[in-house]
């Protein structure tokens, strides 16, 4: 589709929503290429994502569509967003020492498999610098040894967001806890990744802990960042079976593969406007 847009929305579930939106698309001179919807029985909220193309190559389609949407949005009290399909999302990557998630994100971006644009990687260790240089992405390092450094780091995050019009912040194994203030500022726009062991292990050497306990499932969870550590709305999860023959090093390698894949899917869905919040849960239109 040469000219295509994605409309995602949420509002209180009530009759007439789909009919009204379909009429607006047609009257604007558009065609619905894809439509997905979900009505939550728990919250009473209606969610929808539609891909719309202009029937004719007309640069005024978006303006007409927005004008026709205005009364519908007002009538149903919608929260909505209209974006050009395929547009790359301005994304800031935060990192520490690990580079497996960064490598996957940057490779997918370069190969055209991930609709993001990464103007900068900001880390509290220098380990990712070589990889950033390989992909030609600017890299900055701010060491964190105390609260003053943490404040400096987070202030720089805010500056980068403003300077580069950042739309998504990805914590690609960034091993620092964000302040409640920054979490609030990034609500719904920051994605974190962490390992998921069954049972769970925290602290130092989680893979050795998992090996010692003989875990049979390891995986990863990608979620929105909130003030509750690693407990934000879940976007994607994946697991893989293991057994007693796996060494701690093999468990770590397998776990890192799952982290990279899980984070990539979460970032990709977000970039394509497929993720909508439903309280503490997410609605994912795949």
Secondary structure, 3 states (H helix, E strand, C coil): CCCEEEEEEEEECCCCHHHHHHHHHHHCCEEEEEEEEEECCCCCEEEEEEEEEECCCCCCHHHHHHHHHHHHHHHHCCEEEEEECCCCEEEEEEECCCCHHHHHHHHHHHCCCCCEEEEEEEECCCCCHHHHHHHCCCEEECCCCCHHHHHHHHHHHHHHHHHHCCCEEEECCCCCCCCHHHHHHCCCCEEEEEEEEECCCCCCCHHHHHHHHCCCEEEEEEEECCCCCCCCCEEEEEEEECCCCCCHHHHHHHHHHHHHHHHHHHHHHHHCCCEEEECCEEEECC
